[in-house]
Amino acid sequence: MNLKLHHVGILVKDIAHRTTFYIRRLGYEIQSKIIHDPTQTAYVQFLKLPADPVFLELVSPDGPESKLANALRKGEGLNHICYATDDIGADCTKLRRDGLVLICAPVQAVAFRGRRVAWLMGADQVLIELVESGPAGEI
């Protein structure tokens, strides 16, 4: 496997409000508009520190039936860690052999211009997202 840390996903109630915090307090810069992904039932926005290649993704449910709504009722905070991969199918297979549970097989994602994402979870209960690698510097 040739995984690279792509982003850390933070679950928030209000993306615009939290974006302001990350910009003013920590020096993040906006890398995308707020994007709606109906497949993921979420709104997302990407931020990045100027000298860091890893993105921060703010994630919010798109309504009360969202996959994220129940998690948000438990509170805001770390939602997932995402790794970029050159072979999402092979890496999903390897991670499953290593004991992770495949929660969602690879599907296209709006935020990544149609590149596919997959979701897995291991015994540590950390949600892992894999995203197909894209051009350097692109979300």
Secondary structure as GFF3:
##gff-version 3
##sequence-region A 1 139
A	DSSP	beta_strand	4	11	.	.	.	ID=ss1
A	DSSP	alpha_helix	15	26	.	.	.	ID=ss2
A	DSSP	beta_strand	29	30	.	.	.	ID=ss3
A	DSSP	beta_strand	35	37	.	.	.	ID=ss4
A	DSSP	beta_strand	42	48	.	.	.	ID=ss5
A	DSSP	beta_strand	55	61	.	.	.	ID=ss6
A	DSSP	alpha_helix	69	73	.	.	.	ID=ss7
A	DSSP	beta_strand	77	85	.	.	.	ID=ss8
A	DSSP	alpha_helix	88	97	.	.	.	ID=ss9
A	DSSP	beta_strand	101	108	.	.	.	ID=ss10
A	DSSP	three_ten_helix	110	112	.	.	.	ID=ss11
A	DSSP	beta_strand	116	121	.	.	.	ID=ss12
A	DSSP	beta_strand	127	132	.	.	.	ID=ss13
###
